[in-house]
Amino acid sequence: MILRGAAAQRRAEIETARALNHQLAGLVAFAVHDPQHLPEFRPDHDDAAHSQGAREVDHERVRGALIAMALRPRP
């Protein structure tokens, strides 16, 4: 289970990097071809708070699953 979690986390990091690179490519294309219509940068502070909350919820779910596994009667 831990190895699957680590692999899932790595896949999520790669997917995030892919999304950022895709957005960067779009901004570079705007900057090179049409700099007048380049979108303004707007920091998104709400997503950071939401992702922190989501991480805490995921942490508690994993903790609960591990506690349930430890309390399961053994044959």
Helices and strands as residue ranges (DSSP letters): H 2-33, G 35-37, H 45-71
